[in-house]
Amino acid sequence: MHIANPIYDVAFKFMMEDNRVARAFLSAIIQEEVVELDFASQERTARIKGGGRKKAETETTQYTVCRFDFSARIALPGGKFKTVMIELQKAKLASDIMRFRRYLGLHYENPENVYGGKNSKKARQIYCIFLLGYDIGISGRPVIQVDSHTKDAVTDEEVETQSNEFIESLHHRSWIVQIDQLKQRRRSDLEKLLSIFDQTNRTMNHHCMKVNEEDFPEIYRPIIRRLRMAAESEDIQIEMEMEDDFLKELQDRERELAEEKEITRGQKKALREKDKALKEKDKTLKEQGMVLKEQGKAIEDLKRQLSEMQRK
């Protein structure tokens, strides 16, 4: 079966627009059951000045950051529920960490990220999911969970803090998926699901992946069928081609910036070497000046001695 390659933002966005599929995907990652899901907001669009050396500096390129914000109701043991904010960001290239921090900060300061009645509003806990098309330097770990461990500062004993309003309001949980490290890893149902991102399954047309629906647990098969629909959509294929063009342009621009930085570093190195050579030359001239001064002093002494001898 051929499915759309979800590494492409347009295919991934199409997949997540189906509420049932989105709940199944998010539940698999956070390992909690999402029973209700609302889109709080979707991707953000930015404009980048200049699109490479061939474009005028005044031209702008539109760049859409694939980012999803969800309000999720999660089932807890004992028939209880909690509401959290799930921030999902997807990045193909190494990005500025400050961008992730900035988005997270927006959630913390947003007065609408609360739940409860009019007189008993509480801050929602924040979950962060990062789907990265690059490694963060931790090898052999396709999926990394970052969670707060609360302990007694004196005894080191772990403290149970589930549903503690203060802890959950001020600390967030994170899941990091390193897509490049998913290759052939199928140790759990989660890794089986995330194999939809394994780029070793690409066909000759990189927009599509070849998978066997039977390899996926039944609960995740709607996700596969949704991506198959995306693969059959002509509009999505066209948008993936546009995404290829933009990504190539972005990579070309980054390469140009890297070359310019390398040239600048070379120029700075040449200037440092020139400055060092001038300092060495200046030092040599000073030493020569001191030698000449000593020679002049010796000549003056000889003259005085000669003059004394003449007088005698």
Disulfide bonds with the S-S distance in Angstrom:
none
